[in-house]
Amino acid sequence: MARTSLIERLIEAFQVLPGVGPKSAQRMVLFLLQRNRPGGRNLAEVMLDALDRVGECESCRNLTETPRCRLCEDPRRDDRLLCVVESPADILALEHAGGFRGRYFVLHGHLSPIDGVGPVELELGRLERRVRENPPEELILATNPTVEGEATAHYISELLKDLVPTITRIAHGVPLGGELEFIDGGTLVHALQGRRSIR
Amino acid sequence: MARTSLIERLIEAFQVLPGVGPKSAQRMVLFLLQRNRPGGRNLAEVMLDALDRVGECESCRNLTETPRCRLCEDPRRDDRLLCVVESPADILALEHAGGFRGRYFVLHGHLSPIDGVGPVELELGRLERRVRENPPEELILATNPTVEGEATAHYISELLKDLVPTITRIAHGVPLGGELEFIDGGTLVHALQGRRSIR
């Protein structure tokens, strides 16, 4: 008798999305059904298409609908620089910021022994193979500035130190627009240690 | 060359949802592709199904996948009470609150001459027909306590005053848990005017 209606099932289904609870799911469902059915249909169709066709780039492990991603296929990118990040979102952020014209490699995570993620689970062999096949002059480790990200960067630098002439880590310091007063001590220590001459 | 990728199209498509901007759309897309493809597939399929099959209840105009909605079909609901609301979301809120066992009618909006929405555009003839076909003993006007909602309630009460013995308006007053100090003057005036004896 109390069979779940299609609307209830859709409200439920929307709650798989990050940051979407019962209230906002209901709002989204009613909005689509009442105000924007073409937009909802397009969203659902593009979503199925993406779920079918998007996989990992065979070279850099970025998400892509082609065997190799556009960044790996782009002949204008600089093969001498290889930037290692934890997730595809990091590539989007770096590309959005602009300024980097090299290649990327996505780890899809970080070393985390407590969660059972070691070098094998993180498939660091794939990064090693990538570096051996097409060695960069500089490997930039852009993992997150967390304990796990730092440990991962350290491990990779040890792993690849004989294959790459230069291995660097992105700078930690005071973010632009940040006020010293509100910045944590660890960041301030890094900002002081990493100080540079301005003249 | 700079053809839009499937991922970019999906991030764009997600932004039709209310409250979803570029940042949260990107977060949702990466989450689905990396962490929960079955959940994303289910969401897209239920969405297409709902967009195909959900329409208006022929009796009360609530959203439903059947010709008449479950509330209209439920023989245990009280035909003597008919509650008029602006949107299906209002029915969900009232049903969630519990306590009302009558029938509903959804206006899908309110009178708003400035937007060109008059009695004809709001299809108030459908409400009149509904009331003539199965006259309730009491018509409860539960439009929103806004200028337009009040005007709509007033117009409906004039339109149907000869067809229904009792026409009522939901109470305006201090919400439970509200503090008088922070409640607007209009609401306080209503709360005083609507005062009831407690013994």
Interface residues (C-beta under 8 A of the other chain):
Chain A: S5 L6 I7 R9 L10 A13 F14 V16 L17 P18 G19 S24 Q26 R27 M28 V29 L30 F31 L32 L33 Q34 N36 R37 G39 G40 R41 N42 L43 A44 E45 V46 M47 L48 D49 A50 L51 R53 V54 L63 T64 E65 R70 S87 P88 A89 L92 H108
Chain B: S5 L6 I7 R9 L10 A13 F14 V16 L17 P18 G19 S24 Q26 R27 M28 V29 L30 F31 L32 L33 Q34 N36 R37 G39 G40 R41 N42 L43 A44 E45 V46 M47 L48 D49 A50 L51 R53 V54 L63 T64 E65 R70 S87 P88 A89 L92 H108
